[in-house]
Amino acid sequence: MYAIVDIAGQQFKVEAGNEIFVQRLPQAKDADVEFDKVLLVENDGAVKVGTPYIDGAVVKATVLDDNVKADKVLVFKKIRRKGFQKLNGHRQKLSKIKINEIA
């Protein structure tokens, strides 16, 4: 059984027991969260698609860590023949969640 769920503006394919990294959530560590924006649910070959969301479908998860940093993203700017070069970088903050069940 899996589901496609919208979490913080991004779509994820989740199954029970998965651990995924999502955009930072306001909940603290060890908090239980529910996501009701479920787009698709597959259960033993039976696929249910929402328009746009499935009524009554909920994905329950637990926040494992609320302050994880992603890999560094480098932004390099250059203007040719002018001698201008600029290198900036940042690490996005993420939340690590564990999917408990799809109901």
Salt bridges, closest charged atoms under 4 A:
GLU19 OE1 - LYS96 NZ 3.39
GLU101 OE2 - LYS60 NZ 3.88
